[in-house]
Amino acid sequence: MVTGRTALLCALGVLVLPLLPQPAVAAITIVAALLIACVVDWLLAGSLRGLRTERRGATQTRLGETVTVTLVIRNEGRRTVRGRVRDAWVPSAGATPFEHRATIRPGRVAELDTVLTPTRRGDRPASRVTIRSYGPLRLAFRQSWRRRSGKLTPPWTIRTLPPFTSRRFLAEKLSKLRQLDGSLAVRARGQGTEFDALREYVDGDDVRSIDWRATARRQTVVVRTWRPERDRRLVCVIDTGRTSAARVGDMPRLDAALDACLLLAAVAAKAGDRVDMLAADTAIRGSVSGAARQSVLPELVQAMATLEPRLAEPNFSLMTAEVVRRARKRCLVVLFTALEPAAIADGLLPVLGQLTANHTVVLASVGDPTVTEMASRRGDTEAIYAAAAAERSLGERRQIVAALRRRGVEVVDEPADIFPSKVADTYLALKSSGML
């Protein structure tokens, strides 16, 4: 193949032809000279058959963070390879630079760094390495075509994990948990089911906590103190059906659910409870079960990394049956799904009794502040119609929330920015009241 430099020389030859005494002979001479020069240049270009490639560097990152992957090219041929290397990745990998210039002498190695800033969760694979080797005059080049490019492309995949932006709430939740456990000087007076100790009655104590036998022995009023239960089980069920693909604010509903699940799992693991995760729509898409408390977060982020919304209705019967199969004893089930009236009424409510009969159930849904803002609009006809539609949507949402609460389900319906915090607060409130 010829380069742009060859085309430029041809154009210059065309310009000078009218100035020569015999234009036809001169044209033949110029073309022949260029052809000979291009053939010689192509023959002198470094062969691509002697190149060997490999990669090293990062294999995973978090969404929004930047990592570097190095493409190592070793020249085992006899000629120097001067050229350009295109290290292509899938677009969502956010790879820069797009192209590298390299000169690789025989027996030497070139290390080309590609900076990746993925824009989506999941596995982001390398696509293809294409190498173009120029001759000394840069009139012609050799290039790796499809089959050769496949051999020059070492397989590599960057796994992009959820960002866990709700980590900013973790210190506050752990502080509440320490108060709940009595680790701070100010002891919380929440009820639990595990007896802790006896102490003297102070104003504000619940009279139901008085231990009358100990009071008779000590001749002073004594109350029992309780500590929150440990080694309880928490099952997070994540709906990956069609409603999880909707964007709420500036993030997909599924990503908001994953973020809240990570915060909840971090708090629960610190509280000494076991955490399971189940992601499903019409089939089981991801699962974490029986993870040790120290490794629950790493296992969760690995399982969540490849989750994607599916354009299908969620099968709540499948989710319910799977939870019942896994959790024989009483546990807390947190269902991350959308508060869509039709899907809840037709899919969840008919099978909800199987969960509430033996488990404490929390339904966590990301609220859309845009709908609330639309309901308050006034002005022209279009705004009034939009407000009426938004108010109807909110009314249906309130009806389905009321139906869920009548069946003993705790509902969390908050905007995405505070959604993880409210889910964790609900867990701590249930724990402090001894309902786990």
Sequence and secondary structure as in RCSB ss.txt:
>XXXX:A:sequence
MVTGRTALLCALGVLVLPLLPQPAVAAITIVAALLIACVVDWLLAGSLRGLRTERRGATQTRLGETVTVTLVIRN
EGRRTVRGRVRDAWVPSAGATPFEHRATIRPGRVAELDTVLTPTRRGDRPASRVTIRSYGPLRLAFRQSWRRRSG
KLTPPWTIRTLPPFTSRRFLAEKLSKLRQLDGSLAVRARGQGTEFDALREYVDGDDVRSIDWRATARRQTVVVRT
WRPERDRRLVCVIDTGRTSAARVGDMPRLDAALDACLLLAAVAAKAGDRVDMLAADTAIRGSVSGAARQSVLPEL
VQAMATLEPRLAEPNFSLMTAEVVRRARKRCLVVLFTALEPAAIADGLLPVLGQLTANHTVVLASVGDPTVTEMA
SRRGDTEAIYAAAAAERSLGERRQIVAALRRRGVEVVDEPADIFPSKVADTYLALKSSGML
>XXXX:A:secstr
 B HHHHHHHHHHHHHGGGSS HHHHHHHHHHHHHHHHHHHHHHS  STTEEEEEEE SEEETT  EEEEEEEEE
 SSS EEEEEEEEE GGG EE SEEEEEE TT EEEEEEEE  SSSEEEEEEEEEEEEE TTSSBEEE  HHHHH
HH    EEEEE   GGGGGHHHHHHHHHHHHT SSS      SEEEEEEE  TT  GGGB HHHHHHHTS EEEE
EE   S EEEEEEE SGGGGSEETTEEHHHHHHHHHHHHHHHHHHTT EEEEEEESSSEEEEE S  GGGHHHHH
HHHHHT    SS   HHHHHHHHHHH  S  EEEEE    HHHIIIIIHHHHHHHHTTSEEEEEEEE HHHHHHH
T  SSHHHHHHHHHHHHHHHHHHHHHHHHHHTT EEEEEETTTHHHHHHHHHHHHHHTT  
